[in-house]
Amino acid sequence: MTEKGQPMQCPVCNHLNTATSVRCLQCGTTLIHEAVGHSERYRAAVNGRDQRMYGRVGAILGFALVAALLKTVLAGLWLSDTEVYGYALGGAVAGAFLGRLFLRSKRNY
């Protein structure tokens, strides 16, 4: 790495480039690797983490929403606690699916 303002020498052709050059002016070799972007492995790890996060948040929201609705607004259905939590578990599965679907739409796949 060069100091600020110092010319950067290309590792391939030894051409001196400005300190802010992303590519070598003579041969086109990438000098600043951050400009190229993240590796495929990094992107896959971030994608997996985001899918888990959106899925978990969706599951929690789905569970809480269904349980709250069945215990308050729809309390007249006379469901037992076991049935309410069974339906809430279904809401969690649907919420996890919707959370991941939201992530996909956000990324425009």
KOLGU-763756 format. One record per residue: z, y, x of N, C-alpha, C, O, CB in turn; residue number from 1. Coordinates in pm, whole numbers, plus 32768, in hexadecimal, padded with zeros to 4 digits. Atoms other than C-alpha are relative to their C-alpha. Glycine has a CB too. Layout:
BEGIN
n_c3, n_c2, n_c1, ca_c3, ca_c2, ca_c1, c_c3, c_c2, c_c1, o_c3, o_c2, o_c1, cb_c3, cb_c2, cb_c1, i
Z, Y, X, Z, Y, X, Z, Y, X, Z, Y, X, Z, Y, X, NUM
...
END
This chain:
BEGIN
n_c3, n_c2, n_c1, ca_c3, ca_c2, ca_c1, c_c3, c_c2, c_c1, o_c3, o_c2, o_c1, cb_c3, cb_c2, cb_c1, i
8000, 7F8B, 8054, 8000, 8000, 8000, 8000, 807B, 8058, 8040, 807D, 80C1, 8078, 8000, 7FA1, 1
8005, 7F85, 7FB1, 7FB5, 815A, 807E, 805E, 8067, 7FC5, 8084, 805F, 7F50, 7F71, 8038, 8006, 2
7FAD, 7F92, 8032, 808A, 828F, 8064, 7FAB, 805D, 7FAD, 7F30, 805A, 7FB5, 8043, 804C, 8075, 3
8046, 7FA3, 8057, 8031, 839C, 7F6A, 7FA9, 805F, 8052, 7FD9, 809F, 80B0, 8065, 804F, 7FA9, 4
805B, 7FA7, 7FBB, 7EFF, 845C, 7FDC, 7FB7, 7FC0, 8075, 7F54, 7FF8, 80A5, 8049, 8078, 8030, 5
803F, 8043, 7F8F, 7EA5, 8366, 80F3, 7F85, 7FB3, 7FCE, 7F89, 7F79, 7F61, 8065, 7F9F, 8047, 6
8075, 804E, 8029, 7D47, 82C9, 80E5, 8022, 7F6B, 7FFD, 8075, 7F3A, 8049, 7F89, 801A, 805F, 7
7FEA, 808F, 8010, 7D3B, 815E, 8079, 7F89, 7FB6, 803C, 7F16, 7FD2, 801B, 8014, 7FDA, 7F69, 8
806B, 804B, 7FBD, 7C76, 8069, 8150, 7FE3, 7F82, 7FAF, 803F, 7F39, 7F88, 8027, 7FDC, 8093, 9
802A, 8076, 804A, 7BAF, 7F5C, 809D, 801B, 7F83, 8055, 7FF7, 7F81, 80CA, 7F6A, 8009, 7FD9, 10
7FE5, 807A, 7FB3, 7C22, 7DFD, 8106, 7F83, 7FAE, 801D, 7F86, 7F56, 8073, 8064, 7FAB, 7FB7, 11
807A, 804E, 7FED, 7ABD, 7D78, 80EF, 7FA1, 8043, 8063, 7F76, 8003, 80C4, 7FB8, 7FEE, 7F7B, 12
8064, 7FBE, 7FAB, 79DA, 7E7D, 8191, 803A, 806B, 805B, 7FF0, 80A7, 80A9, 7F96, 803E, 7FA9, 13
7FB9, 7F9F, 7FAE, 7ADE, 7F61, 8237, 7FD5, 8091, 7FE9, 7FEE, 80E6, 803D, 7FEE, 7FDF, 8090, 14
8026, 7F77, 8023, 7A4E, 8097, 818D, 807D, 804E, 7FD8, 80D3, 8019, 7F91, 7F96, 8001, 7F8E, 15
7F8F, 7FAB, 8027, 7B46, 81B6, 816B, 7FE3, 8043, 7F7B, 7F80, 808A, 7F6C, 801E, 806A, 806D, 16
800C, 7FC7, 8085, 7B76, 8219, 7FFF, 8073, 8060, 7FE7, 80D6, 805F, 8031, 7FFE, 7F8F, 7F94, 17
7F93, 7FA6, 8022, 7C4B, 8325, 7F5F, 8078, 7FAE, 7FD0, 8069, 7F3B, 7FA8, 7FD5, 8067, 7F94, 18
7F86, 8048, 8025, 7DB3, 82C7, 7F0D, 8002, 7FD9, 7F6C, 8048, 7F7C, 7F46, 807A, 8056, 8020, 19
8000, 801D, 8090, 7D69, 82C9, 7D97, 7F8A, 7FAB, 7FD4, 7F78, 7F95, 7F5C, 8001, 8081, 7FB3, 20
8074, 8053, 8023, 7C2F, 81F2, 7DA4, 802D, 7F7A, 7FCA, 8082, 7F37, 8005, 7FA4, 7FED, 8079, 21
7FE1, 8082, 803A, 7C41, 80C3, 7CC4, 7FA9, 7F95, 8041, 7FD6, 7F25, 8059, 7FEA, 8002, 7F66, 22
805E, 805D, 7FBF, 7B0F, 801D, 7D62, 7FC8, 8041, 807D, 7FC2, 80BC, 808A, 7F8D, 7FD8, 7F9F, 23
803E, 7FCF, 7F84, 7A70, 8039, 7EB8, 7F7A, 8041, 7FDE, 7F2B, 8008, 7F92, 7FED, 7F8C, 8067, 24
807D, 7FBA, 801B, 7955, 8135, 7EB3, 7F87, 7FBC, 803F, 7F16, 7FD1, 8012, 800A, 808D, 8031, 25
806F, 803F, 7FBA, 7885, 8060, 7FA0, 7FDF, 7F75, 7FC8, 7F6B, 7F58, 7FAB, 801F, 7FF5, 8094, 26
801D, 808A, 8029, 78AC, 7EF5, 7F2E, 8031, 7FDE, 7F73, 800C, 7F75, 7F3D, 803F, 7FA0, 8062, 27
7FD2, 8018, 8089, 795E, 7F10, 7DDA, 807A, 7FA8, 7FF2, 809F, 7F86, 7F82, 7F93, 7FC5, 7FB3, 28
7F88, 8053, 8005, 7A90, 7E3E, 7E34, 8072, 804D, 7FBD, 8082, 80C5, 7FD4, 802A, 7FD3, 808F, 29
7F8F, 7FC1, 8042, 7BC1, 7E85, 7D5C, 806D, 801D, 8065, 809A, 7FC4, 80AD, 8036, 7FA7, 7F8F, 30
7F99, 7FD5, 7FA2, 7CBE, 7F4C, 7E25, 8089, 8008, 7FBE, 80EE, 7FE8, 7FFC, 7FDC, 8086, 803C, 31
7F82, 7FF5, 804B, 7DC9, 7F8A, 7D1B, 7FFB, 7F95, 7F93, 7FB5, 7FA5, 7F2F, 8014, 8091, 7FC2, 32
8009, 8072, 805A, 7E05, 7E41, 7C67, 803C, 801A, 7F78, 801B, 7FD5, 7F17, 8044, 7F8A, 803E, 33
7FC9, 7FDF, 8083, 7ED1, 7EDF, 7B51, 7F94, 8036, 7FA3, 7FA2, 802E, 7F29, 8072, 8065, 800E, 34
806A, 7FC7, 8052, 7D91, 7F86, 7ADB, 7FAF, 7F93, 7FBB, 7F72, 7FAC, 7F53, 7FA4, 8057, 8055, 35
804C, 806E, 8039, 7CF2, 7E34, 7A94, 8043, 7FCD, 7F81, 7FFE, 7FA0, 7F25, 7FF0, 7F8E, 8065, 36
7FB7, 802F, 8075, 7E02, 7DD9, 7999, 8056, 7F89, 8024, 805E, 7F5F, 8097, 7FA0, 7FDB, 7F8F, 37
7FA5, 806F, 7FEB, 7EF4, 7CBE, 796D, 7FB4, 7F7C, 8009, 7F44, 7F70, 7FD8, 8067, 7FFA, 7F90, 38
803E, 8083, 7FF1, 7EA8, 7B56, 79C4, 7FFF, 7FB7, 7F7A, 8046, 7FDC, 7F1D, 804A, 7FAC, 806A, 39
8009, 8050, 807A, 7E4D, 7A57, 78BC, 8085, 7FBA, 7FE2, 80AB, 7FAC, 7F6E, 7F90, 7F97, 800C, 40
7F7D, 8041, 8011, 7F98, 79A6, 78F4, 8066, 8060, 7FC4, 80B4, 803A, 7F6D, 8034, 7FC9, 8088, 41
7FA4, 7F9B, 8035, 8059, 7AE7, 78B3, 7FE1, 801B, 7F6C, 803C, 8022, 7F19, 7FF6, 8084, 8052, 42
8026, 7FE6, 808C, 7F93, 7B2D, 7773, 8027, 7F8C, 7FA5, 8052, 7FA2, 7F33, 7F6A, 801A, 7FF6, 43
7FDA, 8074, 8051, 7FD1, 79C9, 76F7, 8097, 7FFE, 7FE8, 80C5, 7FDE, 7F7A, 7FD4, 7F7D, 8045, 44
7F6E, 7FFC, 800F, 8148, 79ED, 7736, 802A, 806C, 7F9E, 8082, 8055, 7F4B, 8043, 8017, 8088, 45
7FDE, 7F93, 805C, 8157, 7B3A, 7680, 7FD8, 7FDC, 7F72, 8021, 7FF8, 7F14, 7FBA, 8083, 802B, 46
802E, 8029, 8084, 808E, 7AAF, 755E, 8060, 7F9A, 7FC3, 8081, 7FA5, 7F4D, 7F72, 7FC6, 8008, 47
7FA1, 8063, 8032, 8179, 7984, 753D, 8084, 803E, 7FD9, 80BF, 801B, 7F73, 8017, 7F95, 8067, 48
7F82, 7FBC, 801F, 82AB, 7A63, 7549, 7FF3, 8051, 7F80, 804D, 804F, 7F2C, 802A, 805C, 8075, 49
8014, 7FB0, 8079, 821B, 7B4B, 7441, 7FF6, 7FA9, 7F83, 802B, 7FCD, 7F1A, 7F81, 8055, 800D, 50
800A, 805A, 8072, 81C4, 7A28, 735D, 8089, 7FCD, 7FD5, 80A7, 7FC8, 7F5E, 7FA4, 7F8B, 8021, 51
7F79, 802E, 8022, 8326, 79A1, 7372, 8053, 806F, 7FC1, 809A, 8058, 7F60, 8046, 7FCB, 807C, 52
7FB1, 7F90, 8033, 83BE, 7AF8, 7338, 7FD6, 8023, 7F71, 802C, 802E, 7F19, 7FF0, 807B, 805B, 53
802D, 7FDF, 8086, 82E6, 7B4D, 720A, 801E, 7F90, 7F9E, 8041, 7FAA, 7F2B, 7F69, 801E, 8000, 54
7FE0, 8071, 8056, 8317, 79EF, 717D, 8094, 7FFD, 7FDB, 80B6, 7FE4, 7F68, 7FDA, 7F7F, 8043, 55
7F70, 8003, 801C, 8492, 7A03, 719D, 802A, 8074, 7FA8, 8079, 8062, 7F4B, 804E, 8004, 8083, 56
7FDE, 7F8C, 8055, 84AA, 7B61, 710B, 7FCE, 7FE8, 7F72, 8015, 8006, 7F12, 7FC2, 8082, 803A, 57
8036, 801F, 8085, 83CA, 7AF5, 6FEA, 8053, 7F97, 7FB9, 8069, 7FA1, 7F40, 7F71, 7FD1, 800A, 58
7FAE, 8069, 803C, 849E, 79BE, 6FB0, 8085, 8039, 7FCF, 80B3, 8018, 7F61, 8018, 7F8E, 8064, 59
7F7F, 7FC5, 8027, 85E2, 7A85, 6FA8, 7FED, 8059, 7F85, 803C, 8052, 7F26, 803C, 8053, 8074, 60
8019, 7FA9, 8073, 854F, 7B87, 6EBC, 7FDD, 7FB0, 7F82, 800B, 7FD0, 7F15, 7F90, 8063, 8020, 61
8024, 8054, 8072, 84B6, 7A7B, 6DDC, 8078, 7FBA, 7FC5, 8088, 7FB6, 7F4B, 7F98, 7F99, 8029, 62
7F87, 8044, 802F, 85FC, 79BA, 6DC7, 805B, 8061, 7FB7, 8089, 8045, 7F48, 804C, 7FBF, 8076, 63
7FA5, 7F9E, 803B, 86CB, 7AF0, 6D81, 7FCA, 8037, 7F7C, 8016, 8047, 7F1C, 8019, 8073, 8061, 64
803C, 7FCA, 8079, 85D9, 7B79, 6C7E, 8008, 7F9E, 7F8C, 8031, 7FC3, 7F1F, 7F6F, 8026, 801B, 65
7FFD, 8064, 806A, 85BD, 7A36, 6BB7, 8090, 7FE4, 7FD4, 80AB, 7FDC, 7F5C, 7FBD, 7F7E, 802E, 66
7F74, 801B, 8025, 8734, 79F2, 6BC6, 803B, 8075, 7FB1, 8080, 8060, 7F4E, 8055, 7FE6, 807F, 67
7FCC, 7F8A, 8048, 8787, 7B57, 6B5A, 7FC6, 800A, 7F74, 800E, 8028, 7F14, 7FE2, 8081, 804F, 68
803E, 7FFB, 8084, 868D, 7B4D, 6A3D, 803A, 7F97, 7FA2, 8057, 7FB4, 7F2E, 7F69, 7FEE, 800C, 69
7FCE, 806B, 8055, 8709, 79FF, 69BB, 8094, 8011, 7FDE, 80C0, 7FE3, 7F75, 7FEB, 7F7A, 8043, 70
7F71, 7FED, 8019, 8878, 7A63, 69D5, 801D, 807B, 7FAB, 8086, 8082, 7F6A, 804B, 800A, 8083, 71
7FE5, 7F84, 8049, 8856, 7BBC, 6936, 7FA0, 8012, 7F8B, 7FC9, 8003, 7F17, 7FF6, 8078, 805D, 72
805F, 7FDE, 8069, 871B, 7C0F, 6873, 7FE2, 7F89, 7FA5, 7FDB, 7F97, 7F2B, 7F7E, 8034, 803E, 73
8024, 8078, 804D, 86C8, 7AAD, 6806, 8078, 7FA3, 7FEC, 8067, 7F2A, 7FE4, 7F8F, 7FB4, 8045, 74
7F86, 8052, 800E, 8831, 7A36, 67DD, 8003, 7FB6, 7F7B, 804B, 7F53, 7F6D, 807C, 8058, 800C, 75
8002, 8040, 8083, 87E6, 79DA, 6674, 7FBA, 7F79, 7FFF, 7FB7, 7F37, 7F97, 7FBF, 8059, 7F9D, 76
8044, 8082, 7FFA, 8722, 78A8, 66E7, 8061, 7F8B, 8008, 8039, 7F18, 7FFA, 7FA1, 7FFC, 8077, 77
7F96, 8065, 7FF7, 886D, 77EA, 670F, 7FE2, 7F97, 806A, 7FEB, 7F1F, 8051, 8013, 7FBD, 7F79, 78
8019, 805B, 7F91, 8813, 7755, 685E, 8081, 7FE9, 804D, 80D4, 8044, 805A, 7F91, 8038, 805E, 79
7F8B, 801B, 7FAB, 8919, 76AA, 6933, 7FE9, 803E, 8089, 7F7A, 8064, 80AC, 8019, 7F65, 800C, 80
800D, 7FC7, 7F79, 8961, 772B, 6A90, 7FA2, 7FAE, 8056, 7F57, 7FE5, 80A7, 8089, 8009, 8043, 81
8058, 8057, 7FB2, 88AD, 75FF, 6B24, 7F6E, 801D, 7FDE, 7F19, 8022, 8038, 8020, 7F6C, 7FE6, 82
8089, 7FE0, 8027, 8774, 764F, 6A5B, 7FD5, 8089, 8033, 7F64, 809B, 8060, 7FF1, 7FF9, 7F68, 83
801F, 7F7A, 7FD0, 8785, 77BF, 6AB7, 7FDF, 7FFC, 8095, 7F7B, 8037, 80C0, 8076, 8060, 7FE6, 84
8019, 8006, 7F70, 879C, 7770, 6C2A, 7F86, 7FA9, 8021, 7F46, 7FBF, 8087, 807A, 7FCA, 8048, 85
807C, 804C, 7FEE, 8687, 766E, 6C09, 7F86, 8058, 7FEE, 7F29, 8054, 803E, 7FFB, 7F8B, 7F9E, 86
806D, 7FA2, 8015, 85A2, 7775, 6B77, 7FFC, 806A, 806E, 7F91, 8094, 8098, 800D, 8043, 7F77, 87
7FFA, 7F9E, 7F94, 8618, 786B, 6C7F, 7FC6, 7FC6, 8080, 7F86, 800E, 80CE, 8091, 802E, 8017, 88
803C, 8040, 7F8B, 85B7, 7770, 6D8B, 7F67, 8001, 7FF5, 7F21, 8016, 8058, 8034, 7F6E, 800E, 89
8091, 7FF3, 8017, 845B, 7767, 6CF0, 7FD1, 808E, 801B, 7F65, 80A2, 8052, 7FDC, 7FD7, 7F71, 90
8020, 7F75, 7FE4, 845E, 78E3, 6D00, 7FFE, 801C, 8095, 7FAE, 806D, 80C4, 8064, 805B, 7FBC, 91
7FFE, 7FEF, 7F6E, 84B5, 78CC, 6E72, 7F80, 7FCA, 803F, 7F47, 8007, 8099, 807A, 7FB9, 803C, 92
807C, 8039, 7FCC, 838B, 77EA, 6EB5, 7F8A, 805C, 7FE0, 7F35, 8076, 8036, 7FE7, 7F72, 7FC4, 93
806B, 7FA4, 8026, 82A6, 78D3, 6DF3, 8009, 8082, 8050, 7FA3, 80BA, 8078, 8007, 801D, 7F69, 94
7FEE, 7F85, 7FB3, 833B, 7A00, 6EA7, 7FD3, 7FEF, 8090, 7F97, 804A, 80C9, 8091, 802B, 7FFD, 95
802C, 801A, 7F77, 82FE, 7961, 6FFC, 7F67, 8000, 8007, 7F2C, 8037, 8064, 8038, 7F7A, 8034, 96
8092, 8002, 8005, 8195, 7920, 6F9C, 7FC9, 808D, 7FEF, 7F6A, 80B3, 8035, 7FCF, 7FA6, 7F8C, 97
802F, 7F78, 8016, 8169, 7A83, 6F1A, 8018, 805A, 8079, 7FC8, 80B3, 8094, 8044, 803B, 7F85, 98
7FE5, 7FB2, 7F87, 820A, 7B14, 7054, 7F95, 7FE9, 806A, 7F67, 8048, 80A9, 8088, 7FDC, 8038, 99
8069, 801E, 7F9F, 810F, 7A62, 7132, 7F77, 8032, 7FD0, 7F24, 805E, 8020, 7FF9, 7F69, 801A, 100
807D, 7FCB, 8037, 7FF5, 7AC2, 7048, 7FF8, 8097, 8012, 7F8D, 80CD, 802F, 7FF5, 7FDC, 7F6A, 101
7FFB, 7F71, 7FE9, 8063, 7C2C, 7061, 7FDF, 8021, 8092, 7F98, 8081, 80AE, 808B, 8038, 7FDB, 102
801E, 7FEB, 7F72, 8058, 7C11, 71DE, 7F6A, 7FF1, 801A, 7F30, 8040, 8064, 804E, 7F9E, 8057, 103
8091, 8015, 7FEE, 7EF5, 7B8A, 71CE, 7FB0, 8076, 7FCC, 7F51, 80A3, 800C, 7FD3, 7F80, 7FBA, 104
8048, 7F8E, 8037, 7E83, 7CA5, 70EE, 8016, 807E, 8054, 7FBE, 80D3, 805E, 802B, 801A, 7F6F, 105
7FE1, 7F8D, 7FAB, 7F2F, 7DA0, 71D2, 7FAB, 7FFE, 807E, 7F85, 8068, 80B0, 8096, 8000, 8024, 106
8050, 800D, 7F86, 7E6D, 7D1B, 72FD, 7F6C, 7FF6, 7FE4, 7F1C, 7FF2, 8042, 802B, 7F87, 804C, 107
808E, 8005, 8029, 7D24, 7D0A, 7239, 7FB7, 7F87, 8037, 7F4A, 7F94, 8070, 7FB8, 807E, 802D, 108
8044, 807B, 7FD5, 7CD3, 7B9F, 7289, 7F93, 7FDF, 7FA2, 7F4E, 7F7B, 7FB5, 8060, 7F8C, 800A, 109
END
